[in-house]
Amino acid sequence: MLKKKKESVNYLDQIPRISIPKWEVLEDGLVEVTVENKGFFNVIAQKCFHRPRTSYIKLDEYGSCVFQQIDGEKSIYEIGQILEQTHEGASNQLYERLSAYFETLRRLHYIQFH
């Protein structure tokens, strides 16, 4: 029996799209993501440990720059080029860090790739 050959997809060619409903740019230029804490364990934490129902996550300068560039049209590589132009210190291991950042955003369901 023949095995199907997996397609090799270049991670930097993928195009991200924001999938969370609420986020905003604050006055200082940083992005704040609003996440509702749902699920069984979150309800227990809310009742027993007085945890908030909604979390407000403030991204740092680099994360905010990247998050604002996600428009469903730019690839990760293009976003990396913009980040490299706007922030001088971002060029050290840029694409490895950017790939890890996008994988974290995908795992948390903040973005999707199409």
Secondary structure, DSSP 8 states (H G I E B T S, - for coil): ----------GGG--EEE--S-EEE-TTS-EEEEEE--SHHHHHHHHHH---SEEEEE--HHHHHHHHH-SSSS-HHHHHHHHHHH-GGGGTTHHHHHHHHHHHHHHTTSEEE-
